[in-house]
Amino acid sequence: MTVIPIYNTDGVMVNTLEIDDNLSFVSGRVSKGNTCYYKGVGSPYAGCSMLTPNGHKVISKSSVFYYGYNVINEKLQGKFGIFQEKFQPYFSDFIGSCGPKELRLINNSKQFKRSSVEVLDYVEYDKPNKQYYFKVNYLCGRHKYLEEGKGKQLAELLDYLAVSGWNFPWDKTSINDVTYDGRVSDVADMFESKQLKHRLGTIYSVLYSLGKLDNVKYQEFLAASNYKHRNDMDYIFIALSLLDKNGVNIDGLLPKKSDSEYEIYRHILEQHLIQGRNCAYIKDSR
């Protein structure tokens, strides 16, 4: 039996969540039991994002323009559990828990053919606040691409994404959800669409997050796929090339007339990429 404390915003324990298993914390809001994993059963408190500080200690202005500020509730520092405070301003997930948007795990894990997560069960443990936890297993054993992945496996995943119509938000740090064997470990934020702006954003989000988080592994991918990277514009141009290689007609992304490579890049960035779906659009519904 494992008991997870639930704290209010004043740092007072107001309830507990009891799990009939011996849990050990893994990362994020995921813990491992004797035979499976649990998502939404607590995490160490590490702050949250707020549009306005609301009396919290400001750590920094968020690099994501629609998240406002990175803040700390000093009454929650040093604690582990579920905290009755939103992790991000646009979602109802409590810190360490899962809100309604995570219900997408159920269907997406079945329909997305390169899903690494299998949902075994889910429990709405807090009905007034619509908070859930999930019992899941991972085909990858939660081994990330950034830890031990190879360029060939990532290339195969990107080829599949290019033609399948499954997408990530363009500004998501998608490489963190890619597994060492070219699957996706968290499919809750994925969505289906054949629109060019979403397909472009999907490939871009993986390439950009990989290049910024681990340039060595990014170079491995480039070598395995015969691409070259000169500057940040190439995150878009390589994404275009990859779509084109997979038979996707990219003409709709290109300007009718352009004078330079930079103008092409700027047109695609402004008129298509950032017009696509960002993380704030992932609504709290199945």
N, C-alpha and C positions, 0 to 999 in steps of 0.2 A: 504494500500500500504506500502510495506517495501522496502527500498533502501539499497543494500549492496555495500559498496565501494570496488573497485578493485585497488590494489596497485602494483606498480612495485617494483623491488628490491631496489630502492633508497628510498622507503617509500612515493613515490608520488602517489596520487590517479589519475589513468589514465582513469578510466571508472567506471561505476556503473552497478549493476544488479538489475532490478526492478521486484518485485514479488507482484502480485495483491492479497495480503493476509496479515494478521497481524501476523508476525512471532515472536516467542520467542525462544532463543537459548536453546538447551537441553544438548548436549554433542558432542564431536568429531566435525564432520562437519554437524550435524543434528539439525534442528530447527523444531518447531511445529507451524502449522498454525491453522486456525479456525476449519478445518475439516480433515486435514491430516498432515503428516510430510513431510519435505523437506530435501533431502540429497545433499550436495554440494553447500550450499548457505552461506558459510562463517563459520569462527571459530575465536576464540581468537588466536593471534600469540603466539606460544610456541616453536619456533625453528624447526629444521629439521635435517636430516642426509645427510652427504656429504662424498664422498670418500676422498676428500682433502678439507681443511677448506676454501679455496678460499676467504680469507680476512675476514671471519666471526669469531666471538668469539667462541673458542672451550670450550665446557662445559665438555666433557668427551670423551674418546674413546668408541665407541659403543660396547655393549656386544655382538651384532650380528656382526660376523667377516666381513661380506660382506657389511656392512653399513658404514664403515669408522669411522666418528666422529659425535657426537651430537653437533650441533653448533647453535648459535644465530646470526641473522642479527639484529644488534642493531638499525638499521633504522626502523625496523618493530615492535619493542617491544612496548607493550601497546596498539596495534591496534587490531580492529576486522574487519574482512572482508575476501576477497579472495586475496591471495598474489601470484604474478607471479613468484613463486619459487617452485621447486619440494619439496615435503614433504619427499620423499625417492629417492635415486639416480637412481633406476632401473625403475621408473614409471614416466609417464608424468602428473600425477595429480598435479595441483597447490595446495598449502596449502589452505584448506577450500573448495576445489572444487573436481570434479570427472573427471578422465581421461577415456580413452577408455576401460581399463580393467573393469571398473565398469558396462559396458554394459552387462556383464555376469549376472547381477542381473535380467535382463528381463527373460531370459530362465531358469536360475537356480531356480528362485523363483516359477516357474510353474512346473518344473520337479522334484525338490527335495521335497518329500512328507512331510517332517517335517520343511519346511520353515515357518518362522513367518512373513516374509515380503511379501507384495503384491505391485507390481509396478503399479501405476495408470497412470503415464505419465513420459516422460523424454524430456528434452530440450537441444539441443546443442546451448548454448548461445554464445560460442566463437569458431567459425569454424576454424580460422587459427591455434589456439592452441588445438583444439579438446577437449574442456572443456564442461562438462555437469552438469546439476542438475536433480534430480529425485523427483517426487511426489510419496510418498509411504504411506502405512499403515502397522501397526504391530498388529498381533493377540495377542501378549504378552503385548501390551501397553508399550513396551520398559522396561519391568521389567526383570532384569538380574537374572541368576541363582545365582550369587554371592550375590545378595541382599536377595532373599527369596526362592531359590530353595530347593528341597528335593532330597535326594539320590536316591529314587525310580525313579523319573522322569529322572534323569541323566542316570541311568542304562538302562532305556528303550531306550533312545537316542543312547547310545553306542551300545546296541544290534542291533539297526536298522543300524547304520553306519557299524558295523562289517559285515553284510550280504548284504547290499544294493549296495556296490561299490561306494558310495559317500565318498569323502575324503577331509580332510584339509591338507595343507602343514605341515610337521612334526614339524617345528619350530615356527608355529604360536601360539600366546597366545589364543588358541581356546575357552577357557572357557569364555572369555569376549563376545563371540558371542552366547553363549548358554543362553536360556531364562529360566525363573523360571519354565515353564511348559514342559521343555524338547524339545524345538524347537531350530532353529538357526535363529538369527535376521539379520545376514549379510552373504549371501550365495555367494557373488561375487567371493570369492577366492576358493570356492569349485570346485572339479573336479571329474569326474567319472573314475574309474580304478579298476580292480580286482587284480592288482599286489599286492603280499604280502607286499612288502616294503611300499606301499602307505597305505594299510589297517592297518599295524602296526603303521605307522607314525601318522595316524589319531587318533587312540585311545591314543597313547602316548602323542600327543600334548594336548589333553583334560585333561588327568590325570596329566601330568607334570605341566601344567599351573595352574590347580586347586590346586595341592599340594603346589606350590610355592606362590600362591597369597592368599590362604585361607585354612590353614591346618585344621581348625575346620570343614569346609564343606567337605574337603577331607576325614577326618575321618568319617564323617556322611555317605559319599558314601561307604567307605570301610565296615562300619558296615552293611549297607543295602544290600551289595553285598557279604558279607562273605569273604572279602579279608583282608590280613594283610600286613602292610608295614614296612619293617625293615630298608631299606636304599634306595638310589636313583636307584639302580639296579632294584628295584621292580616296577618302572614305566614301564619298559620293560616287566618284567615277568608277571605283572598283565595284561598288554595288550595282551601278548601271551595267557594267560589263558582265557581271555575274548573272543578272536578270536576262540580258541579251543572249548570253551563252545557253541559257536554259529555255530559249524559245519565247521569252516574254517580249512583246512588241513595246519598246520603250519610247517610241516617237512622241507619244502624248506627254512625256516628261520634258522634252527638249523645246527650247524657244524656236519660234519660226525664223528668227533672224538674230544673229549674234556676231559680235566683232572680235571676241576673244574667249579663251578658255575660262577666264574668270567670270565673264558675263554669263556663260552657260552655267557655271557653278552657282552663281548668285541667283539666277532664275530658278534653278531646280530647288535650291535651298529655301527661297522665300515663297515661291508659288506652289511648291509641292510638299517638300519634306515637313516644314513646320506647320503646314496646313493639315497634316495628318493627325492621327490620334496620339496624344501624349498620355502620360500616366494619370493625369487628373480626370481623363474621360472614362476611366474604368469605374463604372458606377456600382453602387451597392445593390446589386441584384444578380440573380443567377443568369 
